[in-house]
Amino acid sequence: MATLRRKFGEDYQVVNTNRASAFSAPVKKKRQRFVEKNGRCNVQHGNLGGETSRYLSDLFTTLVDLKWRWNLLIFILTYTVAWLVMASMWWIIAYIRGDLNHGHDASYTPCVANVYNFPSAFLFFIETEATIGYGYRYITEKCPEGIILFLFQSLLGSIVDAFLIGCMFIKMSQPKKRAETLMFSQDAVISQRDGKLCLMFRVGNLRNSHMVSAQIRCKLIKSRQTPEGEFLPLDQCELDVGFGTGADQLFLVSPLTICHEINPKSPFFDLSQRSLTSEQFEIVVILEGIVETTGMTCQARTSYTEDEVLWGHRFLPVMSLEEGFFRVDYSQFHSTFEVPTPSYSVKEHEGNNSPPSPLSTPALTESHGARHDRVVSMECINVSDDRGRLGGAGSRLPSKLQRISSSGKEDLQRKVLMLSSQHSEKACSTGDLPLKLQRLGSSSGPEDENRLQLKVGFEPMTQSTGDLYQHSLMPTLPPVPVPMRSPLLSAGRRPEDNLPAKLRKMNADR
């Protein structure tokens, strides 16, 4: 139906050939466009009031923006009025001096020779302005007012020529006609590309001269209402056609298909094939570039309404490889064909394919304190096992405690001195060991004695939690005695005398 509408116009009817039942399709009212297909903006400014004087302040731009018929009229009228005014001034000088009465008197010296009526004064002005100089009419030296008028005429003529000729030159060199050879496809299409739903249209350049630094932009024109209740008529929204990736910079030597990916950031995120028929929007496409031959910036525009967006279509290819060159077939430039395309929107598609949220994820929801307690429990797993074995029976002591008990009192004193001398190294992981020893020393009971023996038995105090756990599982080797000289022995005293009461009692029980 869209093809019939474009072919026969908006006001068409569908008539059924069956006589039993005949119906007519409702005539769709023609939609008002913001930008016409040829790029002309359908906007008129009214009720300017006193602001019209601003146009006269920029008179040159005002003349350039006028249509050609008005420019030609102003050009002809300006020169005609200037010539008539200046010719009248020469005729007035001749009239005041009385040269008109002595036009054919050879003994009389006029201001301007051979000027004796208005036509002769007009011819003198034209010959002077155009620098023709036939030599028949000329200014004499006895006319100072004529010399002053001649200087004024030269200055005024130069200003008028520069203004009008410059205006005409700028208007003729405007690159608006260059935009006529930049083509846009009649329709835009929506289909899948690389697994993503995209809005696409086609642009082309009919000339062999290139568009330097060609860039394309798209605007969505759609009225909307804000959550605060403000109505925004013809609100403009930017459509991303590759600004972040550089795809909007075109090398326009052959027809290109411009693609807008419909994603959550796109205003068409919730657009489906069904909602497209009820939407009202307009897509304005702006193509800018520098004309290679003139170096002036050219801009081409077009627009697509919701009726000109075809869902589930794709453009026909127009490029073909010939012998030694590539051929572009512009007869298929506007042609499209149908392709399988989902009829639902991207929003509905993402909602259907989103994975279900997990009901319970203990590994993800456990708190930081629980993880910390788990690490602490792993760190103390061997301690609890050894403590349980100590509480069960004294004969089932671990190999480390057995080595400690067999090494004697001297080895126990050496362990305590090594722990106290390596305070900075123990501060990395067990910085509070001296305090624990004090608390263990001040406590009472058989469990505290076993705990003290267990703490002293762990030799690698600066190891990490994993190393402690691995070290407890590996078979232990007998400790190598390291000869060291204790200050307690050098003083002639027994080591037991300086130990706490709990340690002395433990040694006595052994």
Residue pairs with C-beta under 8 A, 6 or more apart in sequence:
1 14
2 187
2 307
2 308
2 310
4 12
5 12
5 28
5 307
6 186
10 27
10 28
10 29
10 30
11 27
12 25
12 27
13 24
13 25
13 27
14 23
14 24
14 25
15 22
15 24
16 22
16 23
31 280
31 305
31 307
32 42
33 42
33 282
33 303
33 305
34 41
34 42
34 43
34 221
34 234
34 282
34 284
34 303
35 41
35 42
35 221
35 282
35 284
35 301
35 302
35 303
36 42
36 303
37 302
37 303
38 302
39 179
39 300
39 301
39 302
41 301
55 62
56 62
60 163
60 166
60 167
63 71
63 74
63 167
64 167
64 170
64 171
64 174
66 74
68 171
71 167
71 168
71 171
74 164
75 164
75 167
75 168
78 160
78 164
79 160
79 164
82 156
82 157
82 160
83 122
83 125
83 126
83 129
84 122
86 125
86 129
86 153
86 156
87 118
87 121
87 122
87 124
87 125
87 126
88 118
88 121
89 149
90 112
90 115
90 121
90 124
90 125
90 146
90 149
91 115
91 117
91 118
91 121
91 122
93 111
93 112
93 143
93 145
93 146
93 149
94 100
94 110
94 111
94 112
94 115
94 116
94 121
97 110
97 111
97 143
99 108
99 110
99 111
99 112
99 115
99 116
100 116
100 117
102 108
102 110
103 110
103 114
103 115
103 116
103 117
104 116
109 140
109 142
110 140
110 143
111 139
111 140
111 142
111 143
111 145
111 146
112 121
112 124
112 137
112 138
112 139
112 140
112 143
112 146
113 136
113 137
113 138
113 139
113 140
114 120
114 136
114 137
115 121
115 124
115 137
120 137
123 137
124 137
125 153
126 132
127 133
127 134
127 137
128 150
128 153
129 153
129 157
139 146
139 147
139 150
140 146
173 294
173 296
174 296
175 291
175 294
175 296
175 297
175 298
176 298
178 207
178 291
178 298
179 298
179 299
179 300
179 301
181 205
181 206
181 207
182 203
182 204
182 205
182 206
182 211
182 287
182 298
182 300
183 203
183 204
183 205
183 206
183 255
183 330
183 333
184 201
184 202
184 203
184 285
184 287
184 300
184 302
185 201
185 202
185 203
185 315
185 333
185 334
186 308
186 334
187 201
187 304
187 308
187 309
187 310
187 313
187 334
187 336
188 199
188 200
188 201
188 283
188 304
188 308
188 309
188 310
189 199
189 200
189 201
189 309
189 310
189 311
189 313
189 314
189 315
189 336
190 197
190 198
190 199
190 200
190 262
190 276
190 309
190 310
190 311
190 312
190 313
190 341
191 197
191 198
191 200
191 312
191 313
191 314
191 339
191 341
192 198
192 339
192 341
192 342
193 200
193 259
196 261
196 262
196 263
197 261
197 262
197 341
197 342
197 346
197 349
198 259
198 260
198 261
198 262
199 239
199 259
199 260
199 262
199 268
199 283
199 309
200 257
200 258
200 259
200 260
200 314
200 315
201 257
201 258
201 285
201 304
202 255
202 256
202 257
202 258
202 315
202 333
202 334
203 216
203 250
203 252
203 255
203 256
203 258
203 285
203 287
204 252
204 254
204 255
204 256
204 328
204 330
204 333
205 211
205 252
205 253
206 330
209 291
209 292
209 293
210 252
210 253
210 292
211 250
211 252
211 289
211 290
211 291
211 292
211 298
212 289
212 290
212 291
212 292
213 249
213 289
213 290
214 249
214 250
214 251
214 252
214 287
214 288
214 289
215 248
215 249
215 250
215 287
215 288
215 289
216 241
216 248
216 250
216 258
216 285
216 286
216 287
216 288
217 238
217 241
217 248
217 285
217 286
217 288
218 238
218 239
218 241
218 258
218 260
218 283
218 284
218 285
218 286
219 236
219 237
219 238
219 239
219 283
219 284
219 286
220 236
220 237
220 238
220 239
220 267
220 281
220 282
220 283
220 284
221 234
221 235
221 236
221 281
221 282
221 283
221 284
221 303
222 234
222 235
222 237
222 267
222 280
222 281
222 282
223 231
223 232
223 233
223 234
223 235
223 280
224 231
224 232
224 235
225 231
225 232
226 232
237 267
239 260
239 266
239 267
239 283
240 260
240 261
240 265
240 266
241 247
241 248
241 258
241 259
241 260
242 248
242 259
247 259
250 256
250 287
250 289
252 289
254 319
254 326
254 328
255 318
255 319
255 328
255 330
255 333
257 315
258 285
260 266
260 268
262 268
262 269
262 271
262 346
263 269
263 346
264 346
264 347
264 350
266 346
268 345
268 346
269 345
269 346
269 347
270 345
270 346
270 347
270 348
271 279
271 345
272 343
272 344
272 345
272 348
273 311
273 312
273 341
273 343
273 344
274 343
275 345
276 306
276 309
276 311
277 306
279 306
280 306
281 305
281 306
282 303
282 304
282 305
282 306
283 303
283 304
283 305
283 309
284 301
284 302
284 303
285 301
285 302
285 303
285 304
286 299
286 300
286 301
287 299
287 300
287 301
288 297
288 298
288 299
288 300
289 297
289 298
290 296
290 297
290 298
291 297
291 298
310 336
311 341
311 343
312 338
312 339
312 340
312 341
312 343
313 336
313 337
313 338
313 339
314 336
314 337
314 338
314 339
315 335
315 336
316 332
316 335
316 336
316 337
317 332
318 328
318 329
318 330
318 332
318 333
319 326
319 327
319 328
320 326
320 327
320 329
321 327
342 349
358 364
375 465
378 465
378 469
379 465
379 468
379 469
381 469
382 468
382 469
382 472
383 454
386 398
386 401
386 454
387 447
387 450
387 451
387 454
389 396
389 397
389 398
390 397
390 401
390 450
390 454
391 447
391 450
397 405
398 457
399 476
400 457
400 458
400 476
401 453
401 454
401 457
403 457
403 476
403 478
403 479
404 411
404 412
404 415
404 453
404 456
404 457
405 510
407 479
407 481
409 495
409 496
409 507
410 495
411 479
411 481
412 456
412 495
412 503
413 486
413 488
413 495
413 499
414 482
414 484
414 486
415 456
415 459
416 456
417 484
417 486
419 426
419 433
419 434
419 437
419 456
419 461
420 434
422 461
422 462
423 434
425 461
425 462
426 433
426 461
426 462
428 462
429 461
429 462
429 463
429 464
430 461
430 462
433 455
433 461
436 455
437 452
437 455
440 448
440 451
440 452
440 455
440 502
441 452
441 500
441 502
441 503
443 502
444 502
448 502
449 502
449 505
449 506
452 502
452 503
452 506
453 506
458 468
459 479
460 467
460 468
460 471
463 471
486 495
488 495
488 498
489 495
496 503
496 504
496 507
499 507
